[in-house]
Amino acid sequence: MAKLPALFIVFTLMLGLTKTHVASAKTQLTEQFFQGALIVGKTAPENRVMLNGKAIKVSASGDYALGFSRDEKNNSVLTITSPSGEIEKRTLKPLKREYNIQRIEGIAKKIMNPNKKANIRVGEDNKKIKAARTIDSNLTAFAQGFIAPIEGTITGVYGSQRYYNGVPKWPHYGLDYAGNTGDPVKAPADGVVLMYVPDMFYSGGTMIIDHGHGVSSTFLHLSDAYVNVGDKVVKGQLVAAVGSSGRATGPHLDWRINWFDVRLDPALVLKLTPLK
């Protein structure tokens, strides 16, 4: 058998080392490990990523997403496995936050307890929203940063909760922006319109935009939509108009962010710096 040139052998070995190095590259994570945070990771695209034993989608460029709920107290284990079997494990501890709690008395019973017909309608609305939030597309806009969808004063924050007549209600899971009916609402990141319903019982005009890997934006109380379901949108594009539809006391935008069914804090999402 003819001997291979020494230079060829060295070059071949270098290729093998480079491939192994890429496959086992350490993962990067955005460092906002708070309750309600969206966490964006980056690793070698051929690596397998698991969160608490469940597979997490990794994009062709190595991006992936995960998030902590408002009240998450348990640590999560992130495991990255290379094709060669090398394993990296990281324990993610959600940092506890304090939320604004308000107690309001004297609310009329008819407001506290919607009638049967209204409850049926609410159930149908929730099915549509839940279906949209199960989408796990290959879009990677979630990793490219977000902008505020409207220029306005923030009047309501994520995590706040009210007790009406001593009964705890659902916490607020979005950012409320003051505005006037018709004010422009922009896409906070690139994406695809998953849903628009003009008249949901509680949230009125409701739009959901997919940003990829289970990350989505939801806009509530809209007065109009300027895009259709299935449309691709780009960051900063006009997509809707502020309104007071549904159970709103006045015109404003309620913007929400989800990672599948995990409700995240848009204020934290706005602070994310894309990984390189």
C-alpha positions in Angstrom: 0.0 0.0 0.0 1.4 3.4 -0.9 2.2 5.7 1.9 0.1 8.9 2.3 2.0 12.2 2.3 2.7 13.4 5.9 1.0 16.8 5.1 -2.2 15.0 4.0 -2.3 13.0 7.2 -1.8 16.2 9.4 -4.6 18.0 7.4 -7.0 15.1 7.8 -6.4 15.0 11.6 -7.0 18.7 11.8 -10.3 18.3 10.0 -11.4 15.6 12.5 -10.4 17.8 15.5 -12.3 20.7 14.1 -15.5 18.7 13.6 -15.3 17.3 17.2 -14.7 20.8 18.6 -17.7 22.3 16.8 -20.0 19.4 17.8 -19.1 19.8 21.5 -19.0 23.6 21.6 -20.2 25.0 24.9 -23.7 26.4 24.8 -24.3 30.1 25.2 -27.4 31.4 27.1 -28.9 34.8 27.6 -28.5 35.5 31.3 -31.9 36.6 32.5 -32.8 33.6 34.8 -35.8 35.4 36.4 -39.3 34.1 36.8 -41.1 35.0 33.6 -37.9 35.2 31.5 -37.4 34.0 27.9 -34.0 32.4 27.7 -32.3 32.1 24.3 -29.5 29.6 23.8 -27.0 28.9 21.1 -25.0 25.7 20.5 -23.6 23.7 17.6 -26.6 22.9 15.4 -25.9 19.1 15.5 -26.0 19.0 19.3 -29.1 17.6 21.0 -30.6 19.8 23.7 -32.9 18.6 26.5 -34.7 20.5 29.2 -35.6 18.3 32.2 -35.5 15.3 29.9 -37.6 16.8 27.1 -36.1 17.6 23.7 -35.8 21.2 22.7 -35.8 22.2 19.0 -32.4 23.5 17.8 -32.3 25.6 14.6 -29.9 25.1 11.7 -27.9 28.0 13.1 -27.9 26.5 16.6 -30.5 28.7 18.2 -33.1 27.4 20.7 -35.6 28.9 23.2 -36.9 28.1 26.7 -38.6 30.0 29.4 -39.7 30.2 33.1 -43.3 30.8 34.2 -44.3 33.6 36.6 -44.2 31.4 39.6 -41.6 28.8 38.7 -39.7 27.8 41.8 -38.0 24.6 40.7 -34.5 24.3 39.2 -34.3 23.1 35.6 -31.6 20.9 34.1 -30.3 21.8 30.6 -28.4 19.0 28.9 -26.5 19.4 25.7 -25.2 16.2 24.0 -22.8 16.2 21.0 -22.9 13.5 18.3 -19.7 12.1 19.8 -21.4 11.6 23.1 -19.9 14.5 25.0 -22.4 15.9 27.6 -22.7 19.4 29.1 -25.2 19.9 31.9 -26.3 23.2 33.4 -28.7 23.8 36.3 -30.9 26.8 35.7 -32.3 28.4 38.9 -35.3 30.8 38.4 -34.7 34.0 40.4 -37.7 34.9 42.5 -39.6 38.2 41.8 -42.0 40.3 43.8 -45.2 41.2 42.0 -47.7 44.1 42.5 -50.8 42.8 44.4 -54.0 44.9 44.6 -57.2 44.2 46.6 -60.5 45.7 45.4 -63.8 45.3 47.2 -67.4 46.0 46.2 -67.3 44.6 42.6 -70.8 43.7 41.3 -71.5 39.9 41.1 -72.6 40.1 37.4 -69.0 41.2 36.6 -67.4 38.7 38.8 -69.5 35.8 37.4 -70.2 35.9 33.6 -73.4 34.0 32.6 -73.4 30.5 31.1 -73.5 31.7 27.5 -70.5 33.9 28.1 -68.6 31.1 29.7 -69.2 28.8 26.7 -67.9 31.5 24.4 -64.8 32.0 26.6 -64.1 28.3 26.3 -64.2 28.4 22.5 -61.9 31.5 22.5 -59.4 29.6 24.7 -59.4 26.6 22.4 -58.3 28.9 19.5 -55.6 30.5 21.5 -54.3 27.2 22.8 -54.1 25.7 19.3 -52.1 28.7 18.1 -49.7 28.4 21.0 -48.9 24.8 20.3 -47.2 25.7 17.0 -43.5 24.8 16.9 -42.2 26.3 13.7 -38.6 26.6 12.4 -38.6 30.4 12.5 -35.7 31.9 14.4 -36.9 35.5 14.9 -37.1 34.9 18.7 -33.3 34.9 18.7 -32.9 38.2 16.9 -34.2 40.6 19.5 -37.6 42.4 20.0 -38.8 46.0 19.9 -41.8 47.5 21.7 -45.0 47.2 19.5 -46.2 50.7 20.4 -44.9 54.0 21.7 -46.9 54.7 24.8 -46.8 54.9 28.6 -46.8 51.5 30.3 -49.9 51.3 32.6 -49.9 47.6 33.5 -47.1 45.2 34.1 -46.5 41.4 34.0 -47.2 39.4 37.2 -49.5 41.9 38.9 -52.6 40.5 40.4 -55.9 41.7 41.8 -58.2 40.3 44.5 -61.8 41.2 43.8 -64.0 40.9 46.9 -61.2 38.8 48.4 -61.1 36.4 45.5 -57.8 36.1 43.6 -58.1 36.6 39.9 -55.7 35.5 37.2 -52.4 37.5 37.3 -51.8 39.9 34.5 -49.5 38.3 32.0 -48.7 41.2 29.7 -47.6 44.8 29.3 -50.3 47.3 29.0 -49.6 50.4 26.9 -51.8 53.5 27.0 -53.1 54.6 23.6 -55.9 55.9 21.5 -58.2 53.9 19.3 -56.5 53.5 16.0 -52.9 54.0 17.2 -50.5 51.8 15.2 -49.3 48.4 16.6 -46.1 47.1 15.1 -44.7 43.6 14.9 -42.1 43.3 17.8 -40.1 40.8 15.7 -40.3 39.0 12.4 -42.9 36.2 12.3 -46.0 34.7 10.8 -49.6 35.6 11.7 -51.2 32.6 13.4 -54.5 34.0 14.4 -56.8 37.0 14.3 -60.2 37.0 15.9 -62.0 40.5 16.1 -64.4 39.8 18.9 -63.2 37.4 21.6 -65.2 37.8 24.8 -62.5 39.0 27.2 -59.7 40.1 24.9 -61.8 41.5 21.9 -59.7 41.8 18.8 -56.9 39.3 19.4 -53.9 38.6 17.2 -51.1 36.0 17.6 -47.8 36.2 15.8 -45.4 33.3 15.7 -41.7 34.1 16.2 -40.5 30.5 16.0 -39.8 27.5 18.4 -43.0 28.1 20.4 -42.3 31.8 21.0 -45.3 34.0 20.1 -46.7 37.5 20.6 -50.3 38.1 21.5 -52.1 41.5 21.1 -55.4 42.1 22.9 -58.3 44.6 22.6 -57.4 45.6 19.0 -59.8 47.7 16.9 -58.5 46.5 13.5 -55.9 44.2 11.8 -53.9 45.1 8.8 -52.5 41.6 8.1 -54.1 38.3 7.5 -53.6 34.8 9.0 -50.6 33.2 7.2 -49.0 36.5 6.3 -45.2 36.9 7.0 -44.4 40.1 8.9 -41.1 41.9 9.6 -40.0 43.6 12.8 -41.5 47.1 12.9 -44.2 46.4 10.3 -47.7 47.9 11.0 -50.0 44.9 11.8 -52.9 46.2 13.9 -54.6 49.1 15.6 -55.1 49.9 19.3 -58.7 49.5 20.5 -60.9 48.9 23.6 -62.7 45.8 22.4 -63.6 42.9 24.7 -63.6 43.5 28.5 -61.5 46.7 28.3 -62.2 49.8 30.3 -60.6 52.1 27.6 -58.3 52.0 24.6 -54.9 50.4 25.2 -52.7 47.6 24.0 -52.1 44.5 26.1 -49.0 42.7 24.6 -48.1 39.2 25.8 -45.3 36.8 25.0 -45.5 33.0 25.3 -43.1 30.1 25.0 -45.9 27.5 24.1 -48.2 27.6 27.2 -45.6 29.3 29.4 -46.5 33.0 29.9 -43.4 35.2 29.8 -42.7 38.9 30.7 -42.5 41.1 27.6 -40.4 43.7 29.6 -37.7 41.1 30.1 -37.9 40.0 26.4 -37.2 43.6 25.3 -33.9 43.5 27.3 -32.6 40.5 25.5 -29.4 40.9 23.5 -29.1 38.5 20.6 -26.3 36.0 20.9 -23.5 35.9 18.3 
